[in-house]
């Protein structure tokens, strides 16, 4: 961590970055975001490779971009997120600096999507959210899966913490905020909850980097990662595409190629 701190200090002191976004220890030792704007504030940085807050969520926020040139302390989740953002034309060379550790544990400054992709490729097989599933949902029949998700979604309070924590939910106006027409029911009832979560899952299919931030943010512990992991696996199987591993990537659900498999069409 000291090597990351030193890199962060150098960026702020040289003016190559006006803010470094990373983690710091909050009450009870729980990690929370830190926005360091002075070199002296860097000492509070802590590094986290575990599931939790995905700092890439701040990249598209206007109030954060207004701080000036940004640097991010990046775990594998942030690296994959910025790669996917690059594939969606939301991040390009020189936009920000990512401070990461390579496979040997050495600190690296990354400013190009190609550099990020090279580090991600060497770290490991593309990592995913591997938290245990409370139920083997995929082994259930259709009726069993329906009952499982109806029960899980019944606990949703429509707080949209899943949306707020996701770096891929960057639409300037979400379909849930549109009321003319009303695409998704507002109240937290069976229909509204189901509409919200199914719509969001479909919008993330083939785009989710499986960082688990949505599940971590959910106040009622709905295992949202199960949906995203399942749909990501389907897109990978059917179209050979996985989010957050390359800097250029077509969105599988909006592009047709003659080689696409069609055995999912019934």
PLY file of the C-alpha trace (Angstrom):
ply
format ascii 1.0
element vertex 266
property float x
property float y
property float z
element edge 265
property int vertex1
property int vertex2
end_header
0.00 0.00 0.00
2.89 2.36 0.65
3.89 2.21 -3.00
0.35 3.19 -4.04
0.37 6.05 -1.54
3.67 7.32 -2.94
2.30 7.26 -6.48
-0.80 9.14 -5.31
1.33 11.80 -3.58
3.40 12.28 -6.72
0.30 12.75 -8.84
-1.15 15.40 -6.52
2.13 17.24 -5.92
2.96 17.36 -9.62
-0.51 18.54 -10.56
-1.07 15.55 -12.84
-4.18 14.84 -10.76
-6.35 17.17 -8.70
-8.04 14.37 -6.74
-7.22 10.76 -5.90
-10.22 8.54 -5.22
-9.56 5.47 -3.11
-10.62 3.71 0.06
-10.06 4.55 3.70
-11.02 2.87 6.94
-14.20 4.20 8.50
-15.91 3.36 11.80
-15.46 -0.26 12.79
-12.74 -0.71 10.18
-15.26 -0.76 7.35
-13.84 0.67 4.15
-15.43 3.76 2.64
-14.48 6.08 -0.26
-11.79 8.72 0.23
-11.38 11.79 -1.97
-7.82 13.01 -1.41
-7.19 16.48 -2.83
-3.99 17.22 -0.93
-0.84 15.11 -0.69
-1.20 15.09 3.10
-4.57 13.34 2.80
-3.09 10.37 0.95
-1.81 8.81 4.18
-5.37 7.74 5.03
-5.61 5.55 1.91
-6.23 1.83 2.29
-6.19 -0.74 -0.50
-8.96 -3.26 -1.07
-9.05 -6.13 -3.56
-12.20 -7.63 -2.06
-15.80 -7.25 -3.16
-17.59 -4.11 -2.08
-17.52 -0.50 -3.21
-16.63 -0.08 -6.86
-14.92 3.30 -7.14
-15.54 3.46 -10.90
-19.10 4.47 -10.05
-17.80 8.00 -9.43
-16.35 8.41 -12.90
-19.54 9.60 -14.57
-20.72 11.87 -11.75
-20.55 15.56 -12.83
-19.80 16.82 -9.33
-16.80 14.49 -9.13
-15.54 15.27 -12.63
-15.69 18.95 -11.66
-12.83 18.36 -9.21
-10.40 18.22 -12.14
-8.13 15.44 -13.39
-8.90 12.29 -11.42
-6.85 9.33 -10.29
-8.41 6.13 -8.99
-6.88 3.52 -6.72
-7.99 0.49 -8.69
-8.63 -3.10 -7.71
-9.59 -5.67 -10.33
-13.21 -4.44 -10.12
-12.26 -0.89 -11.12
-9.90 -2.10 -13.85
-12.62 -4.21 -15.44
-15.16 -1.42 -15.04
-13.00 1.14 -16.83
-12.35 -1.36 -19.62
-16.09 -1.81 -20.09
-16.59 1.96 -19.95
-13.92 2.31 -22.64
-15.76 -0.25 -24.77
-18.89 1.88 -24.38
-17.06 5.11 -25.33
-17.31 6.49 -21.79
-13.55 6.44 -21.08
-10.58 7.05 -23.32
-6.82 7.43 -23.13
-5.73 10.21 -20.80
-9.10 10.79 -19.17
-7.90 9.58 -15.76
-5.06 7.73 -14.07
-5.59 4.32 -12.50
-3.21 3.28 -9.73
-3.08 -0.50 -9.52
-0.86 -3.41 -8.55
0.33 -5.73 -11.30
0.62 -9.50 -10.94
4.01 -9.11 -9.23
2.55 -6.62 -6.74
4.31 -3.62 -8.25
2.47 -0.29 -8.51
1.58 0.84 -12.02
0.04 3.99 -13.46
-2.45 3.23 -16.20
-3.87 5.87 -18.51
-4.68 3.87 -21.65
-7.40 1.24 -22.04
-4.84 -1.00 -23.76
-2.61 -0.78 -20.67
-5.52 -1.67 -18.40
-6.41 -4.65 -20.60
-2.83 -5.92 -20.44
-2.83 -5.83 -16.64
-6.24 -7.51 -16.37
-5.17 -10.27 -18.76
-2.09 -11.07 -16.68
-3.80 -10.96 -13.29
-5.87 -14.10 -13.76
-8.77 -15.69 -15.54
-11.33 -12.88 -15.65
-12.48 -12.71 -12.01
-16.11 -12.78 -11.05
-18.21 -12.39 -7.96
-17.72 -15.83 -6.41
-19.76 -15.34 -3.26
-21.78 -18.46 -2.36
-25.35 -18.71 -3.56
-28.02 -19.14 -0.86
-29.83 -21.49 -3.25
-28.73 -23.36 -6.37
-31.23 -21.40 -8.44
-30.13 -22.81 -11.77
-30.97 -26.34 -10.65
-34.59 -25.37 -9.97
-37.32 -25.77 -12.55
-39.14 -22.74 -13.95
-41.75 -22.77 -11.19
-39.07 -23.04 -8.51
-37.06 -20.14 -9.96
-40.20 -18.03 -10.21
-41.07 -18.69 -6.57
-37.50 -17.96 -5.46
-37.27 -14.61 -7.19
-40.79 -13.57 -6.26
-39.86 -14.15 -2.64
-36.56 -12.29 -2.96
-38.04 -9.34 -4.83
-40.86 -9.05 -2.31
-38.27 -7.70 0.16
-37.16 -4.90 -2.20
-37.94 -1.39 -0.92
-37.16 0.31 -4.27
-34.33 2.35 -2.76
-32.29 1.97 -5.99
-29.05 1.42 -4.05
-28.20 -1.24 -6.64
-28.42 1.37 -9.38
-26.49 3.98 -7.40
-23.61 1.58 -6.69
-23.20 0.32 -10.27
-20.65 1.96 -12.61
-22.59 0.62 -15.60
-25.80 2.42 -14.55
-24.77 5.79 -15.93
-27.82 6.79 -17.99
-28.61 10.47 -17.52
-32.25 9.50 -17.13
-33.11 5.99 -15.96
-36.29 4.41 -17.28
-37.56 4.34 -13.67
-37.39 8.14 -13.59
-39.57 8.47 -16.68
-43.29 8.90 -16.01
-44.53 9.80 -19.47
-44.99 6.95 -20.19
-44.57 5.13 -16.86
-42.34 2.18 -17.76
-41.85 0.81 -14.25
-44.36 0.98 -11.43
-43.13 3.26 -8.66
-44.45 1.53 -5.50
-42.49 -1.30 -3.88
-45.03 -3.99 -4.66
-44.79 -7.32 -6.46
-45.25 -5.98 -9.99
-43.12 -2.86 -9.59
-40.25 -4.76 -7.97
-40.30 -7.46 -10.63
-40.38 -4.91 -13.46
-37.48 -2.97 -11.97
-35.12 -5.86 -11.35
-35.81 -7.68 -14.61
-35.39 -4.49 -16.65
-32.15 -3.62 -14.88
-30.78 -7.15 -15.30
-31.50 -7.09 -19.03
-29.84 -3.69 -19.42
-26.73 -5.11 -17.73
-26.65 -8.42 -19.62
-23.24 -8.63 -21.26
-22.16 -5.38 -19.57
-21.93 -6.32 -15.89
-18.34 -6.84 -14.69
-19.62 -8.91 -11.74
-18.01 -6.78 -9.04
-20.85 -7.47 -6.59
-21.32 -3.82 -5.62
-25.10 -4.04 -6.12
-25.42 -6.98 -3.73
-23.21 -5.23 -1.18
-25.31 -2.08 -1.39
-28.69 -3.82 -1.08
-30.05 -3.08 2.43
-32.21 -6.22 2.44
-29.53 -8.56 1.01
-31.25 -9.61 -2.22
-28.67 -11.79 -4.08
-28.72 -9.67 -7.23
-25.36 -11.07 -8.26
-27.07 -14.33 -9.15
-29.07 -12.69 -11.94
-26.12 -10.75 -13.35
-23.77 -13.73 -13.15
-26.30 -15.96 -14.90
-27.03 -13.51 -17.73
-23.33 -12.74 -18.14
-22.68 -16.45 -18.53
-25.40 -16.74 -21.16
-23.98 -13.85 -23.21
-20.50 -15.39 -22.95
-21.82 -18.79 -24.05
-24.02 -17.55 -26.90
-21.92 -14.67 -28.22
-18.41 -15.25 -26.86
-18.28 -11.88 -25.13
-17.42 -11.07 -21.55
-17.61 -7.63 -20.02
-14.55 -5.86 -18.68
-11.78 -7.85 -20.34
-11.19 -5.88 -23.55
-11.15 -2.20 -24.42
-13.21 -2.75 -27.56
-16.36 -4.79 -27.38
-19.64 -4.80 -29.26
-22.74 -4.92 -27.12
-23.90 -8.45 -27.86
-27.60 -7.69 -27.54
-27.52 -4.89 -30.11
-25.27 -6.38 -32.78
-26.06 -9.25 -35.15
-23.33 -11.45 -36.59
-23.92 -14.40 -38.93
-21.82 -16.62 -36.65
-24.11 -16.01 -33.63
-25.61 -19.17 -32.23
-29.38 -19.40 -32.54
-30.21 -22.41 -30.40
-31.75 -20.08 -27.81
-34.53 -19.20 -30.28
-37.49 -21.46 -29.55
0 1
1 2
2 3
3 4
4 5
5 6
6 7
7 8
8 9
9 10
10 11
11 12
12 13
13 14
14 15
15 16
16 17
17 18
18 19
19 20
20 21
21 22
22 23
23 24
24 25
25 26
26 27
27 28
28 29
29 30
30 31
31 32
32 33
33 34
34 35
35 36
36 37
37 38
38 39
39 40
40 41
41 42
42 43
43 44
44 45
45 46
46 47
47 48
48 49
49 50
50 51
51 52
52 53
53 54
54 55
55 56
56 57
57 58
58 59
59 60
60 61
61 62
62 63
63 64
64 65
65 66
66 67
67 68
68 69
69 70
70 71
71 72
72 73
73 74
74 75
75 76
76 77
77 78
78 79
79 80
80 81
81 82
82 83
83 84
84 85
85 86
86 87
87 88
88 89
89 90
90 91
91 92
92 93
93 94
94 95
95 96
96 97
97 98
98 99
99 100
100 101
101 102
102 103
103 104
104 105
105 106
106 107
107 108
108 109
109 110
110 111
111 112
112 113
113 114
114 115
115 116
116 117
117 118
118 119
119 120
120 121
121 122
122 123
123 124
124 125
125 126
126 127
127 128
128 129
129 130
130 131
131 132
132 133
133 134
134 135
135 136
136 137
137 138
138 139
139 140
140 141
141 142
142 143
143 144
144 145
145 146
146 147
147 148
148 149
149 150
150 151
151 152
152 153
153 154
154 155
155 156
156 157
157 158
158 159
159 160
160 161
161 162
162 163
163 164
164 165
165 166
166 167
167 168
168 169
169 170
170 171
171 172
172 173
173 174
174 175
175 176
176 177
177 178
178 179
179 180
180 181
181 182
182 183
183 184
184 185
185 186
186 187
187 188
188 189
189 190
190 191
191 192
192 193
193 194
194 195
195 196
196 197
197 198
198 199
199 200
200 201
201 202
202 203
203 204
204 205
205 206
206 207
207 208
208 209
209 210
210 211
211 212
212 213
213 214
214 215
215 216
216 217
217 218
218 219
219 220
220 221
221 222
222 223
223 224
224 225
225 226
226 227
227 228
228 229
229 230
230 231
231 232
232 233
233 234
234 235
235 236
236 237
237 238
238 239
239 240
240 241
241 242
242 243
243 244
244 245
245 246
246 247
247 248
248 249
249 250
250 251
251 252
252 253
253 254
254 255
255 256
256 257
257 258
258 259
259 260
260 261
261 262
262 263
263 264
264 265
